[in-house]
Amino acid sequence: MMQGRSIGSMLDRQKGFGPGFNFLRIALAISVVAAHAPYVASGGSGGEQAWIAWFPHYAILVMFFALSGFLIAASGLRLSLKEFLTNRGMRIIPALAVEIVLSALILGPIFTALPLWDYFTNSGTYKYFTNIVGLVNYVLPGVFSGNPAPEVNSSLWTVPFEYGCYALMTVFILLGLLRKPALIVVGAVVLVGIGLALSFTGHMAQPSQLPAGVAGTLQERIFSTAPFLGRGAKLPVAFMLGIAIFLYRDRIPYDGRVLAACCALCAGAALLGPADWMSQPVLNAVVAPALVYITAYLGVSKLPRLPLFSRGDYSYGIYLYGFPVQQVVRVWLPQVPVIVQFAVALLLITLFAAFSWHWIEKPILKLRSRFSFVARKRLAPDDTVRVPDGITPLAVTASGPRSRRSS
C-alpha cells in the first residue's frame, strides 16, 4: 500500500462507490450530443478537424470507455462469468433494443420520404434491427434524406466496440488475468504498438469511415487496419487501462498535482492539434493514459449530481436517443442556429432518456440487483430489493473483500 491518498483509499471512503461517476456519465453523454450538433446541422466533418474542437471528439469516448472498464473490473472480480455476462446483457441490450425498434417502426415511417409500402418492403428497414447484436446499419430507407447528415443514429458505431470489450473481459475472467493486472497493461501496450507500427510504415485506416461507417461491408470492417488505426482503436485501449487503474488503485495516487499534469498534457495536445503526426496510435499512447487518470480521479471525487438529472441514471438514454432526436429537430427547425437546435434537442432527449430509465432500465436494474452492487446503488432506497449476503461493492480486491480501512 502506498503512503498518502490513493484512488483506492478514496473509493474506500465512499464505501466502494465513486460518487463522481454519476456526474461524469451525464456530463460525457451531454458532451456527445454537443459534439454531434455541428455535424447534424451541416453534415460536414470539419468540427472533428478544427483547432481545439477536435480534441473533445477524441477525449469523450476515451473517458466513457475508461469509466466502463474501471467499474466493470469490480464486477469481473466479484461475479462468475455467467453472472457477469447476464449482468452486462441486461444492462445494455433491452434499452438498445427498444430504441432500435422505435426508430425502425415509429420514427422511420413518420420521417421517411418513401411511400409506407416501399418503406416496409425495403430490406434496409429490417437490416436496421441487426444493430441490436452489434452489426451496425446507420440508415433507414428514405429517413432523414433531406438532412445534411444521412444517419438515423450515428452513435451506434460504438456498440460493436462495447460488445468487443465485454468479450475481452470474458477472456480476462476465464484466464484469471484480473488477478494479473500487469498482463492487461501489456495487452493495451500491444494494441497501441501494433497501431504505431502500422502508422509508421505508411498504412492508413481502411476502409475509410465515411460518414461514420455508413459504407463498408462486414468483411471490410473485420479484416482491416481500422481496429488499430481508426477512430475505434482508442476504445479497447481506454477500456483496458480503466480496468488496470482499478486493479492498481491502491498504488495509484489521488494527487491534484498528477491531475494537473494530465490536464496540462491534454490541453497541450488540444492546442497543438490537429496535426498529421497526431495519429490515433500516437494519441492512444500519449493522451489516453492521461484521460484515464482524469476519469478515475474525478470518478472517486465528490462531484455534485446535476439537479435536472438526479432522478436516475439518464446517461444511457441520452446516448441512445441523442442523435435520432437531433435529426428530428433538424427537420423541424432547419434554419435556426446550431445552439438553438442543441438546446431544443437536449430537452427532448432528456425526456426520452427519462422514459428509457424509468420504464426500461430501472425495472431491469431491479432484476440485476440480486448480484449487481452498482444496480442497487442506482435504485432509490424504496425500490431496492433485499441484498443477498456476500455481495460486496467496488472495493473488492483480487484476493477477496478488503478492509474498510483506508489504504
C-alpha positions in Angstrom: 0.0 0.0 0.0 1.2 3.5 -0.8 1.6 6.3 1.7 -1.0 9.1 1.3 -4.2 9.1 -0.5 -4.7 6.7 -3.4 -7.5 6.1 -5.9 -8.3 3.0 -3.8 -8.4 4.8 -0.4 -10.8 7.4 -1.9 -13.0 4.6 -3.1 -13.0 3.1 0.4 -14.0 6.4 1.9 -17.1 6.3 -0.3 -17.9 2.8 0.8 -16.8 1.4 -2.5 -18.9 3.6 -4.8 -17.3 6.6 -6.6 -19.8 9.5 -6.4 -18.1 11.4 -9.2 -19.0 8.7 -11.8 -22.7 9.8 -11.7 -21.7 13.3 -12.7 -19.2 12.0 -15.4 -21.8 9.8 -17.0 -24.2 12.6 -17.6 -21.6 15.2 -18.5 -20.0 12.9 -21.0 -23.3 11.9 -22.5 -24.4 15.5 -23.0 -20.9 16.2 -24.4 -21.6 13.6 -27.1 -24.8 15.4 -28.0 -23.0 18.7 -28.2 -20.2 17.2 -30.3 -22.7 15.9 -32.8 -24.6 19.2 -33.1 -22.5 20.8 -35.8 -22.5 17.6 -37.9 -26.3 17.2 -37.7 -26.7 20.9 -38.7 -24.3 20.9 -41.7 -23.3 17.3 -42.5 -19.7 18.2 -42.6 -16.9 16.7 -40.5 -14.9 19.9 -40.2 -15.7 20.1 -36.5 -13.6 17.0 -35.9 -10.6 18.7 -37.6 -11.0 22.2 -36.3 -8.4 23.7 -33.9 -9.0 22.7 -30.3 -12.6 21.5 -31.2 -11.1 18.2 -32.5 -10.0 17.2 -29.0 -13.4 16.5 -27.4 -14.2 14.1 -30.3 -11.2 12.1 -29.1 -11.4 12.5 -25.4 -15.1 12.0 -24.7 -15.3 8.3 -25.7 -11.9 7.6 -24.2 -13.3 8.7 -20.9 -16.5 6.8 -21.4 -14.8 3.5 -22.1 -12.2 4.1 -19.3 -15.1 4.7 -16.9 -16.7 1.5 -18.1 -13.5 -0.5 -17.7 -13.0 0.8 -14.1 -16.5 -0.1 -13.0 -16.8 -3.4 -14.8 -13.5 -4.6 -13.4 -15.1 -4.9 -10.0 -18.0 -6.9 -11.5 -15.4 -9.2 -13.2 -13.7 -9.9 -9.8 -16.9 -10.4 -7.9 -19.2 -12.3 -10.3 -19.0 -15.7 -12.0 -18.7 -15.5 -15.8 -22.3 -16.4 -16.3 -23.4 -13.7 -13.8 -21.1 -11.1 -15.4 -22.5 -11.8 -18.9 -26.0 -11.8 -17.7 -25.4 -8.5 -15.8 -23.9 -6.8 -18.9 -26.6 -8.1 -21.3 -29.4 -7.0 -19.0 -27.8 -3.5 -18.8 -27.1 -2.9 -22.5 -29.5 -4.9 -24.7 -33.1 -4.2 -23.5 -32.8 -0.4 -23.7 -30.9 -0.6 -27.0 -33.5 -3.0 -28.5 -36.3 -0.7 -27.6 -34.6 2.3 -29.2 -33.9 0.3 -32.4 -37.5 -0.9 -32.6 -38.9 2.6 -32.0 -36.6 4.0 -34.7 -37.5 1.4 -37.3 -41.2 1.1 -36.6 -42.3 4.6 -35.5 -39.6 7.2 -36.3 -38.9 5.7 -39.7 -42.5 5.6 -41.1 -43.0 9.2 -39.9 -39.9 10.7 -41.4 -39.2 8.5 -44.5 -39.6 10.2 -47.9 -40.8 6.8 -49.3 -44.4 5.6 -49.5 -45.1 3.4 -46.5 -45.4 0.3 -48.6 -42.0 0.9 -50.1 -40.5 1.6 -46.7 -41.9 -1.6 -45.1 -41.0 -3.8 -48.1 -37.4 -2.5 -48.3 -34.8 -4.9 -46.9 -33.0 -1.9 -45.4 -35.8 -1.4 -42.9 -35.2 -4.9 -41.4 -31.4 -4.8 -41.6 -31.6 -1.9 -39.1 -32.6 -4.5 -36.4 -29.1 -6.0 -36.7 -27.9 -3.0 -34.6 -29.1 -4.9 -31.6 -26.4 -7.5 -32.0 -23.7 -5.1 -33.0 -23.9 -5.4 -36.8 -24.2 -1.7 -37.4 -26.5 -0.2 -40.0 -26.9 3.6 -39.8 -29.6 4.4 -42.3 -33.3 3.6 -42.8 -34.8 3.8 -46.3 -35.6 7.4 -47.1 -35.4 8.6 -43.5 -33.8 12.0 -43.0 -32.9 12.0 -46.7 -33.4 15.8 -46.7 -31.0 16.3 -43.8 -27.3 17.1 -44.3 -26.3 14.0 -42.2 -27.6 10.7 -43.6 -27.6 8.6 -40.4 -30.5 7.8 -38.2 -28.2 7.2 -35.2 -24.5 7.8 -35.7 -23.8 6.9 -32.1 -24.4 3.2 -32.8 -20.8 2.8 -34.2 -19.6 2.2 -30.6 -21.9 -0.7 -30.0 -19.7 -3.4 -31.5 -16.7 -2.0 -29.6 -18.8 -2.2 -26.4 -19.5 -5.8 -27.1 -15.9 -6.4 -28.0 -14.8 -5.0 -24.7 -17.1 -7.4 -22.9 -15.6 -10.2 -25.0 -12.2 -9.0 -23.8 -13.4 -9.1 -20.2 -14.7 -12.6 -20.7 -11.2 -13.7 -21.8 -9.7 -11.9 -18.8 -12.1 -13.7 -16.4 -11.5 -17.1 -18.0 -7.7 -16.8 -17.9 -7.7 -15.2 -14.4 -6.0 -12.0 -15.8 -7.9 -9.8 -13.4 -5.5 -11.1 -10.7 -2.6 -10.4 -13.0 -3.1 -6.7 -14.0 0.3 -6.3 -15.5 -0.7 -8.6 -18.3 -3.8 -6.4 -19.0 -1.4 -3.3 -19.3 0.7 -5.3 -21.6 -2.3 -6.1 -23.8 -3.1 -2.3 -24.1 0.5 -1.6 -24.9 0.5 -4.3 -27.6 -2.7 -2.8 -29.2 -1.1 0.6 -29.3 2.2 -0.8 -30.5 0.6 -2.5 -33.5 -1.1 0.7 -34.4 2.1 2.6 -34.1 3.9 0.1 -36.3 1.2 0.2 -39.0 1.1 4.0 -38.8 4.9 4.4 -39.1 5.0 2.0 -42.1 2.6 4.2 -44.0 -0.6 2.3 -43.5 -3.9 4.1 -43.3 -7.2 3.1 -41.6 -9.1 1.0 -44.1 -11.8 1.0 -45.0 -12.4 4.7 -44.8 -15.1 5.6 -42.3 -17.4 7.8 -44.4 -19.6 9.0 -43.0 -19.5 7.4 -39.5 -19.2 4.0 -41.0 -22.2 4.1 -43.4 -20.0 2.5 -46.1 -18.1 -0.7 -45.8 -19.1 -4.4 -45.7 -18.9 -6.6 -42.7 -15.8 -8.3 -44.1 -14.1 -4.9 -44.7 -14.9 -3.9 -41.1 -13.3 -7.1 -39.6 -10.3 -7.7 -41.9 -8.9 -4.2 -41.9 -6.4 -2.0 -40.2 -9.2 0.2 -38.7 -9.2 -1.6 -35.3 -5.6 -0.4 -34.8 -5.7 2.9 -36.8 -9.3 4.0 -37.0 -11.3 6.1 -34.5 -12.4 2.9 -32.7 -8.8 2.0 -31.8 -8.9 4.1 -28.7 -11.8 2.4 -27.2 -10.4 -1.1 -26.2 -7.2 0.7 -25.1 -9.2 3.0 -22.8 -11.2 0.1 -21.5 -8.2 -2.0 -20.6 -6.5 1.0 -19.0 -9.6 1.6 -17.0 -9.5 -2.0 -15.8 -5.8 -1.6 -14.9 -6.3 1.6 -12.9 -9.0 -0.1 -10.9 -6.8 -3.2 -10.2 -3.8 -0.9 -9.3 -6.0 1.6 -7.5 -4.1 1.2 -4.2 -0.8 2.1 -5.9 -2.0 5.0 -7.9 -2.0 8.3 -6.1 -5.0 10.5 -5.7 -3.0 13.6 -6.3 -4.0 17.0 -7.6 -0.6 17.5 -9.0 -0.9 14.4 -11.1 -4.3 15.6 -12.2 -2.9 19.0 -13.2 -0.1 17.4 -15.2 -2.6 15.2 -17.0 -4.8 18.2 -17.8 -1.8 20.2 -19.0 -0.8 17.3 -21.3 -4.4 17.2 -22.7 -4.5 21.0 -23.1 -1.2 21.0 -24.9 -2.3 18.3 -27.3 -5.6 20.2 -28.0 -3.7 23.4 -28.7 -1.1 21.6 -31.0 -3.6 19.6 -33.0 -5.0 18.5 -35.2 -1.7 17.7 -36.8 -0.7 15.0 -39.3 1.6 13.3 -36.8 -1.3 13.0 -34.3 -2.5 9.7 -35.5 -4.8 7.6 -33.4 -2.0 5.3 -32.2 0.1 8.3 -31.1 -2.8 9.8 -29.2 -3.6 6.4 -27.7 0.0 6.1 -26.4 0.4 9.7 -25.1 -3.0 11.2 -24.3 -5.3 8.2 -23.5 -3.4 7.3 -20.2 -3.8 10.9 -19.0 -7.5 10.9 -19.8 -7.9 7.6 -18.0 -6.3 9.0 -14.9 -8.5 12.1 -15.1 -11.6 9.9 -15.3 -10.6 7.8 -12.3 -9.7 10.8 -10.3 -13.0 12.6 -11.0 -14.9 9.4 -10.5 -13.8 8.8 -7.0 -14.2 12.5 -6.1 -17.2 14.1 -4.5 -18.7 15.8 -7.6 -22.2 17.2 -7.4 -25.1 15.5 -9.1 -26.7 17.6 -11.8 -30.2 18.7 -10.4 -32.2 18.0 -13.6 -30.7 14.5 -13.9 -30.8 13.5 -10.3 -33.8 11.2 -10.5 -32.0 8.4 -12.2 -29.1 7.5 -14.5 -30.2 9.1 -17.8 -26.8 8.8 -19.4 -27.5 5.6 -21.5 -30.8 7.0 -22.7 -29.1 10.3 -23.7 -26.6 8.2 -25.7 -29.3 6.1 -27.3 -31.8 8.8 -28.3 -29.4 11.7 -28.7 -28.7 11.5 -32.4 -32.2 10.5 -33.7 -33.8 13.3 -31.7 -31.2 15.8 -33.1 -32.1 14.7 -36.6 -35.8 15.2 -35.9 -35.1 18.7 -34.5 -33.0 19.4 -37.7 -36.1 18.5 -39.8 -38.4 20.8 -37.6 -36.0 23.7 -37.2 -33.7 23.7 -40.2 -33.0 27.5 -40.2 -32.3 28.2 -36.5 -28.8 28.4 -35.1 -26.9 25.3 -34.0 -27.1 26.3 -30.4 -30.9 26.5 -30.5 -31.1 23.1 -32.2 -28.9 21.7 -29.5 -31.0 23.3 -26.7 -34.3 22.1 -28.1 -32.9 18.6 -28.8 -31.4 18.3 -25.3 -34.7 19.0 -23.7 -36.4 16.3 -25.8 -33.5 13.9 -25.4 -33.8 14.2 -21.6 -37.5 13.3 -21.8 -36.7 10.2 -23.9 -33.9 9.3 -21.6 -36.2 9.6 -18.6 -38.6 7.2 -20.4 -35.8 4.8 -21.0 -34.7 4.9 -17.4 -38.0 4.7 -15.6 -39.7 2.3 -18.0 -36.9 0.1 -19.3 -33.6 0.4 -17.5 -34.8 0.8 -13.9 -37.1 -2.3 -14.0 -34.2 -4.3 -15.4 -31.9 -3.0 -12.6 -34.3 -4.4 -10.1 -33.7 -7.8 -11.6 -30.0 -7.2 -11.7 -29.8 -6.1 -8.1 -29.6 -9.7 -7.0 -25.9 -9.7 -8.0 -25.1 -6.1 -9.0 -23.8 -3.7 -6.4 -24.0 -0.8 -8.9 -27.5 -1.6 -9.8 -28.6 -1.5 -6.1 -26.8 1.9 -5.7 -28.6 3.4 -8.6 -32.1 2.4 -7.4 -33.9 4.6 -4.9 -34.0 3.2 -1.4 -37.6 2.3 -1.6 -37.1 0.5 -4.9 -34.3 -1.9 -3.8 -34.8 -5.5 -3.0 -33.2 -7.3 -0.2 -29.5 -7.6 -0.7 -28.2 -11.2 -0.6 -25.4 -12.0 1.8 -21.9 -12.0 0.4 -22.4 -9.2 -2.2 -19.7 -6.6 -2.0 -19.2 -3.2 -3.6 -16.5 -1.9 -5.9 -13.8 -2.0 -3.2 -13.0 -5.7 -3.7 -9.5 -6.9 -4.2 -8.2 -9.7 -6.4 -7.8 -11.8 -3.4 -11.2 -11.1 -1.8 -13.1 -8.5 0.1 -10.9 -5.8 1.7 -10.9 -4.0 5.0 -12.9 -0.8 5.4 -9.7 0.9 6.5 -8.2 3.3 4.1 -5.2 2.1 2.2 
